[in-house]
């Protein structure tokens, strides 16, 4: 398993990589993931989901690695255990969490007792604006790592719009909404890419022949069956490639359901990624993603990638054909995927180079991301 911290933080000029955006975490001027831990805070409270695949859990693991005294306040407590209650609040009250008030009060009390220097909320989530104002009056820095785009109608929540300007800093992993967030009244908005968690995202080989056979395929896609992803999936299937889909809602499409293999987490995720010759990586159009969580997690697991051609992906992986293959349309996607499937040796080499780019040349762990957040308070 790789070390938790990347061995190098400076952006490499060699290897055909492109120059980073001035605001990019790839930029050595912007990147603050340094070995000097004296500049870090001591106590951190994270609001997030503790399940291992979520950013909240990744940040908690990063905090522990950095030696911070950290706690996670489970955001799921803002919702009811009754699915019908949650649906009512979701549909009738503009996606307001059922227990927003109670959750926000409990968070204020947790901050009063724990006295963190930083409250880090992940995504479009509780608390409400009044709680954030009270927490700020305690001298606690309030930050949000805005994992989703609030202008995506599937994500937006009425309570969240008033809460956004109450944060001291909003970190967004998409450049498409940085200026919009500033116009909305957020006092400080910074771009920050997603990362990977080396405790979970590393290459792993199958232990048995049965495991190898179970996950072996030409192409894998790990993620939900969003409407804008269906044409990509259908193009791969219709090309006659042996494709496996992992994630939600693929079973709702009659053409794609036979290729769906359920959900994979932890070790099964690593085996599913490693069992494919090629992994496809693209963001959500409705989320205006220039990259996604998988953009870092997949190469950390050693995947050979055919990725959507975006400026953010080019910053991560450099020129086409160096670490990954880019595609701009379905025809190019199918053609490049088919070529790599016919040349597994080159696919493996690309996977190795992408892994090196993400895990050795640059600093992309969540510990690196959290260090930057802490050092800019």
TORROTI-927035 format. One record per residue (C-alpha): residue in three letters; x, y, z. Coordinates in Angstrom, 2 decimals. Example, Ala and Ser with C-alpha at 12.3 -4.5 7.8 and 13.67 -1.06 7.14 Angstrom:
2
R residuo       X       Y       Z
R     ALA   12.30   -4.50    7.80
R     SER   13.67   -1.06    7.14
This chain:
377
R residuo       X       Y       Z
R     UNK    0.00    0.00    0.00
R     UNK    1.35    3.45   -0.84
R     UNK    2.44    5.87    1.86
R     UNK   -0.28    8.23    3.03
R     UNK    1.62   11.35    1.96
R     UNK    2.91   11.83   -1.56
R     UNK    6.72   11.96   -1.73
R     UNK    6.79   15.07   -3.90
R     UNK    4.67   18.20   -3.95
R     UNK    6.18   20.39   -6.65
R     UNK    4.62   20.38  -10.10
R     UNK    6.84   18.51  -12.54
R     UNK    7.69   20.27  -15.78
R     UNK    8.85   17.11  -17.50
R     UNK    6.90   14.18  -18.87
R     UNK    4.81   16.27  -21.23
R     UNK    2.59   17.71  -18.52
R     UNK    0.83   21.00  -19.13
R     UNK    1.24   24.09  -16.98
R     UNK   -1.23   24.29  -14.10
R     UNK   -3.98   26.89  -13.80
R     UNK   -2.94   29.74  -11.46
R     UNK   -5.60   28.65   -8.95
R     UNK   -4.89   24.95   -9.32
R     UNK   -3.78   22.77   -6.41
R     UNK   -1.21   21.53   -8.93
R     UNK    0.48   24.92   -8.83
R     UNK    3.48   24.83   -6.43
R     UNK    2.72   28.43   -5.39
R     UNK   -0.86   27.54   -4.45
R     UNK   -0.18   24.06   -3.12
R     UNK    0.42   24.32    0.61
R     UNK    0.71   20.63    1.38
R     UNK    4.11   20.93    3.08
R     UNK    5.91   18.93    5.70
R     UNK    5.75   21.79    8.20
R     UNK    2.92   20.69   10.48
R     UNK    3.50   23.53   12.93
R     UNK    1.38   25.78   10.72
R     UNK   -1.61   23.46   11.06
R     UNK   -4.50   23.87   13.42
R     UNK   -4.84   21.50   16.36
R     UNK   -8.56   20.72   16.50
R     UNK  -10.99   20.08   13.66
R     UNK  -14.70   19.25   13.53
R     UNK  -15.96   17.75   10.26
R     UNK  -19.61   17.64    9.26
R     UNK  -20.01   14.75    6.85
R     UNK  -20.98   11.18    6.16
R     UNK  -18.78    8.64    8.01
R     UNK  -19.25    5.85    5.44
R     UNK  -15.87    4.97    3.97
R     UNK  -16.61    6.08    0.40
R     UNK  -17.59    9.62    1.34
R     UNK  -15.44   12.75    1.48
R     UNK  -16.20   13.25    5.19
R     UNK  -14.61    9.91    6.03
R     UNK  -11.64   10.65    3.77
R     UNK  -11.04   13.98    5.51
R     UNK  -11.28   12.37    8.93
R     UNK   -8.64    9.81    7.95
R     UNK   -6.50   12.64    6.61
R     UNK   -6.84   14.59    9.85
R     UNK   -5.79   11.56   11.87
R     UNK   -2.77   11.09    9.62
R     UNK   -1.78   14.73   10.14
R     UNK   -1.99   14.32   13.90
R     UNK   -4.97   16.61   14.35
R     UNK   -7.52   16.10   17.09
R     UNK  -10.51   15.56   14.83
R     UNK  -14.10   14.51   15.20
R     UNK  -16.83   13.83   12.65
R     UNK  -20.36   15.11   13.23
R     UNK  -22.63   12.72   11.31
R     UNK  -24.66   14.74    8.81
R     UNK  -27.15   11.88    8.46
R     UNK  -28.59   12.92   11.83
R     UNK  -30.17   15.92   10.08
R     UNK  -32.49   13.52    8.29
R     UNK  -35.23   11.28    9.65
R     UNK  -34.98    7.50    9.83
R     UNK  -38.39    7.31    8.12
R     UNK  -37.96    7.48    4.35
R     UNK  -41.44    8.95    3.85
R     UNK  -40.71   11.83    6.21
R     UNK  -37.53   12.60    4.29
R     UNK  -39.40   12.46    0.98
R     UNK  -41.96   14.95    2.25
R     UNK  -39.27   17.43    3.29
R     UNK  -37.38   16.79    0.07
R     UNK  -40.32   17.40   -2.27
R     UNK  -42.54   19.81   -0.39
R     UNK  -40.01   21.85    1.62
R     UNK  -37.33   22.27   -1.08
R     UNK  -35.00   19.50    0.10
R     UNK  -34.82   20.83    3.64
R     UNK  -33.45   18.18    6.06
R     UNK  -36.22   16.98    8.37
R     UNK  -34.28   17.79   11.54
R     UNK  -32.32   20.81   10.33
R     UNK  -33.06   22.87   13.44
R     UNK  -32.29   20.15   15.95
R     UNK  -29.14   19.16   14.08
R     UNK  -27.91   22.76   13.88
R     UNK  -28.46   23.31   17.60
R     UNK  -26.60   20.09   18.40
R     UNK  -23.70   21.18   16.19
R     UNK  -23.47   24.54   17.96
R     UNK  -23.30   22.72   21.29
R     UNK  -20.65   20.35   19.96
R     UNK  -18.56   23.31   18.86
R     UNK  -18.99   24.96   22.24
R     UNK  -17.74   21.84   24.03
R     UNK  -15.02   20.71   21.61
R     UNK  -13.84   24.21   20.65
R     UNK  -12.31   23.38   17.27
R     UNK  -10.34   25.97   15.36
R     UNK  -11.96   24.83   12.14
R     UNK  -15.46   23.61   11.30
R     UNK  -15.34   21.89    7.90
R     UNK  -18.71   21.05    6.34
R     UNK  -18.80   18.77    3.30
R     UNK  -21.28   19.52    0.56
R     UNK  -24.80   20.90    0.42
R     UNK  -25.60   20.08    4.02
R     UNK  -26.77   21.30    7.41
R     UNK  -26.27   23.47    9.49
R     UNK  -28.45   26.48    8.77
R     UNK  -27.19   30.07    8.59
R     UNK  -28.06   31.04   12.18
R     UNK  -25.98   28.18   13.57
R     UNK  -23.02   29.18   11.42
R     UNK  -23.26   32.74   12.68
R     UNK  -23.26   31.52   16.28
R     UNK  -20.29   29.25   15.60
R     UNK  -18.41   32.12   13.96
R     UNK  -18.98   34.26   17.04
R     UNK  -17.03   31.62   18.99
R     UNK  -13.97   32.43   16.87
R     UNK  -14.21   29.20   14.86
R     UNK  -13.31   29.34   11.17
R     UNK  -16.20   28.01    9.09
R     UNK  -15.36   26.32    5.79
R     UNK  -17.32   24.26    3.29
R     UNK  -15.85   21.82    0.78
R     UNK  -18.70   22.16   -1.70
R     UNK  -18.62   18.68   -3.26
R     UNK  -21.70   19.30   -5.44
R     UNK  -22.99   22.20   -7.48
R     UNK  -25.90   23.97   -5.72
R     UNK  -27.08   25.32   -9.10
R     UNK  -27.77   21.74  -10.18
R     UNK  -31.53   21.45   -9.64
R     UNK  -31.05   17.93   -8.33
R     UNK  -28.77   19.24   -5.56
R     UNK  -30.00   22.68   -4.58
R     UNK  -31.71   23.20   -1.24
R     UNK  -33.59   26.28   -0.12
R     UNK  -32.04   26.39    3.35
R     UNK  -28.53   26.19    1.92
R     UNK  -28.62   29.41   -0.11
R     UNK  -28.83   31.56    2.99
R     UNK  -26.16   29.48    4.75
R     UNK  -23.55   29.82    1.99
R     UNK  -22.54   33.46    2.69
R     UNK  -22.10   32.59    6.39
R     UNK  -18.99   30.51    5.63
R     UNK  -15.60   32.15    5.93
R     UNK  -14.29   30.08    3.02
R     UNK  -15.99   27.95    0.39
R     UNK  -13.76   25.46   -1.40
R     UNK  -15.19   24.34   -4.73
R     UNK  -13.89   21.44   -6.86
R     UNK  -15.42   22.99   -9.98
R     UNK  -14.29   26.24  -11.57
R     UNK  -17.63   26.65  -13.32
R     UNK  -19.29   27.98  -10.16
R     UNK  -16.47   29.90   -8.45
R     UNK  -17.57   33.30   -9.74
R     UNK  -21.24   32.49   -9.16
R     UNK  -20.47   31.69   -5.53
R     UNK  -18.70   35.04   -5.16
R     UNK  -21.66   36.85   -6.71
R     UNK  -23.95   35.00   -4.30
R     UNK  -22.14   36.72   -1.43
R     UNK  -19.55   34.15   -0.34
R     UNK  -16.71   36.17    1.16
R     UNK  -13.92   33.87    0.00
R     UNK  -14.14   31.18   -2.68
R     UNK  -11.23   28.97   -3.75
R     UNK  -10.89   26.12   -6.21
R     UNK   -9.75   22.83   -4.69
R     UNK   -9.65   19.52   -6.54
R     UNK  -10.90   16.26   -5.11
R     UNK   -8.28   13.85   -3.76
R     UNK   -7.81   10.20   -2.95
R     UNK   -7.51    8.23    0.26
R     UNK   -4.44    5.96    0.18
R     UNK   -5.99    3.72    2.85
R     UNK   -8.67    2.78    0.32
R     UNK   -7.43    3.71   -3.13
R     UNK   -4.47    1.57   -4.11
R     UNK   -3.89   -1.27   -6.62
R     UNK   -4.90   -4.72   -5.41
R     UNK   -4.68   -8.03   -7.25
R     UNK   -7.29  -10.79   -6.92
R     UNK   -6.40  -13.47   -4.39
R     UNK   -8.00  -16.38   -6.25
R     UNK   -8.83  -17.48   -9.77
R     UNK  -12.52  -17.09   -8.93
R     UNK  -12.00  -13.45   -7.98
R     UNK  -10.04  -12.83  -11.15
R     UNK  -12.80  -14.35  -13.29
R     UNK  -15.55  -12.47  -11.44
R     UNK  -14.10   -9.02  -12.14
R     UNK  -12.39   -9.63  -15.50
R     UNK  -13.74   -7.43  -18.32
R     UNK  -12.58   -5.10  -21.03
R     UNK  -14.24   -1.93  -19.74
R     UNK  -15.48   -0.85  -16.32
R     UNK  -17.46    2.18  -15.27
R     UNK  -17.95    2.89  -11.57
R     UNK  -20.63    5.47  -10.82
R     UNK  -24.32    6.20  -11.08
R     UNK  -26.40    5.96  -14.25
R     UNK  -27.02    9.68  -14.72
R     UNK  -29.03   10.58  -17.81
R     UNK  -26.03   12.19  -19.53
R     UNK  -23.97    9.03  -18.95
R     UNK  -26.41    6.68  -20.66
R     UNK  -25.29    7.54  -24.22
R     UNK  -21.68    6.83  -23.20
R     UNK  -22.66    3.48  -21.70
R     UNK  -24.79    2.47  -24.67
R     UNK  -22.04    3.37  -27.15
R     UNK  -19.61    1.05  -25.35
R     UNK  -22.10   -1.82  -25.18
R     UNK  -23.15   -1.44  -28.82
R     UNK  -19.48   -1.50  -29.84
R     UNK  -19.40   -5.13  -28.67
R     UNK  -17.05   -4.50  -25.78
R     UNK  -17.28   -6.57  -22.60
R     UNK  -18.49   -3.86  -20.25
R     UNK  -19.30   -3.90  -16.54
R     UNK  -21.23   -1.14  -14.77
R     UNK  -21.05   -0.67  -11.01
R     UNK  -23.29    1.76   -9.14
R     UNK  -26.89    2.86   -8.93
R     UNK  -29.72    2.75  -11.47
R     UNK  -28.04    0.85  -14.32
R     UNK  -30.59   -1.90  -13.72
R     UNK  -33.40    0.47  -14.75
R     UNK  -32.24    0.49  -18.38
R     UNK  -33.21   -2.66  -20.30
R     UNK  -30.18   -2.48  -22.60
R     UNK  -27.64   -1.85  -19.87
R     UNK  -29.08   -4.01  -17.06
R     UNK  -27.37   -7.24  -18.26
R     UNK  -24.01   -5.50  -17.84
R     UNK  -24.72   -4.19  -14.33
R     UNK  -22.84   -5.85  -11.48
R     UNK  -24.25   -4.06   -8.45
R     UNK  -22.31   -1.91   -6.01
R     UNK  -18.64   -2.24   -5.06
R     UNK  -16.87   -0.74   -2.06
R     UNK  -13.50   -1.22   -0.40
R     UNK  -11.64   -4.26   -1.67
R     UNK  -14.33   -5.10   -4.22
R     UNK  -13.95   -1.63   -5.71
R     UNK  -10.20   -2.13   -6.11
R     UNK  -10.75   -5.54   -7.72
R     UNK  -13.42   -4.20  -10.07
R     UNK  -11.15   -1.36  -11.20
R     UNK   -8.14   -3.64  -11.54
R     UNK  -10.11   -6.34  -13.35
R     UNK  -10.83   -4.10  -16.32
R     UNK   -8.38   -3.35  -19.12
R     UNK   -9.85    0.17  -19.36
R     UNK  -11.82    2.33  -16.93
R     UNK  -13.98    5.21  -18.19
R     UNK  -13.89    8.48  -16.25
R     UNK  -16.26   11.41  -16.71
R     UNK  -18.06   13.87  -14.49
R     UNK  -21.70   14.85  -14.24
R     UNK  -22.86   17.35  -16.85
R     UNK  -25.62   18.65  -14.56
R     UNK  -22.96   19.24  -11.89
R     UNK  -20.70   21.07  -14.36
R     UNK  -17.84   18.80  -13.34
R     UNK  -14.43   19.38  -14.88
R     UNK  -13.24   16.35  -12.93
R     UNK  -14.76   13.99  -10.38
R     UNK  -13.78   12.03   -7.29
R     UNK  -12.98    9.08   -9.56
R     UNK  -10.52   11.26  -11.50
R     UNK   -8.08   10.82   -8.59
R     UNK   -9.31    7.55   -7.08
R     UNK   -9.08    5.49  -10.29
R     UNK   -5.43    6.27  -11.13
R     UNK   -4.53    5.78   -7.45
R     UNK   -5.88    2.25   -7.89
R     UNK   -3.76    1.74  -11.01
R     UNK   -6.50    2.05  -13.63
R     UNK   -5.86    2.62  -17.30
R     UNK   -8.10    5.59  -18.08
R     UNK  -10.03    6.92  -21.02
R     UNK  -11.21   10.26  -19.63
R     UNK  -13.44   13.07  -20.74
R     UNK  -11.35   15.87  -22.26
R     UNK  -11.60   18.81  -19.84
R     UNK   -9.13   21.50  -18.73
R     UNK   -9.05   20.00  -15.21
R     UNK   -8.21   16.55  -16.55
R     UNK   -5.48   18.02  -18.71
R     UNK   -3.99   19.68  -15.63
R     UNK   -4.05   16.37  -13.80
R     UNK   -2.72   14.12  -16.54
R     UNK   -0.94   16.27  -19.13
R     UNK   -0.92   15.70  -22.86
R     UNK   -3.01   13.06  -24.55
R     UNK   -1.46    9.61  -24.58
R     UNK    1.10   10.35  -21.86
R     UNK   -0.82    9.06  -18.83
R     UNK   -4.35    8.75  -20.16
R     UNK   -6.35    8.90  -23.37
R     UNK   -8.81   11.77  -23.75
R     UNK  -12.09   11.66  -25.64
R     UNK  -14.31   14.51  -26.83
R     UNK  -17.16   12.52  -28.36
R     UNK  -18.70    9.05  -28.42
R     UNK  -16.94    7.98  -31.61
R     UNK  -13.54    8.89  -30.18
R     UNK  -14.41    7.23  -26.87
R     UNK  -15.26    3.93  -28.54
R     UNK  -12.27    4.03  -30.91
R     UNK   -9.70    4.72  -28.18
R     UNK  -11.23    2.23  -25.78
R     UNK  -11.25   -0.50  -28.42
R     UNK   -7.59    0.15  -29.33
R     UNK   -6.50   -0.13  -25.68
R     UNK   -8.53   -3.29  -25.14
R     UNK   -6.65   -4.84  -28.04
R     UNK   -3.32   -3.79  -26.52
R     UNK   -3.41   -4.72  -22.79
R     UNK    0.33   -4.13  -22.42
R     UNK   -0.03   -0.47  -23.39
R     UNK   -3.10   -0.17  -21.19
R     UNK   -1.09   -1.43  -18.22
R     UNK    1.70    1.02  -18.98
R     UNK   -0.73    3.93  -19.10
R     UNK   -2.20    2.81  -15.79
R     UNK    1.25    2.73  -14.21
R     UNK    2.07    6.21  -15.50
R     UNK   -1.25    7.65  -14.32
R     UNK   -0.69    6.10  -10.90
R     UNK    2.77    7.63  -10.74
R     UNK    1.45   11.03  -11.86
R     UNK   -1.21   11.13   -9.14
R     UNK    0.57    9.34   -6.30
R     UNK    4.23   10.26   -6.73
R     UNK    4.75   13.29   -8.98
R     UNK    2.07   15.43   -7.32
R     UNK    0.28   15.76   -3.98
R     UNK   -3.30   14.60   -4.34
R     UNK   -4.18   12.84   -1.10
R     UNK   -6.91   14.23    1.12
R     UNK   -4.16   14.90    3.66
R     UNK   -2.65   17.27    1.10
R     UNK   -6.02   18.92    0.53
R     UNK   -6.69   19.28    4.26
R     UNK   -3.24   20.74    4.85
R     UNK   -3.97   23.45    2.30
R     UNK   -7.31   24.23    3.92
R     UNK   -5.72   24.49    7.36
R     UNK   -2.80   26.60    6.24
R     UNK   -5.00   29.21    4.59
R     UNK   -7.16   29.96    7.64
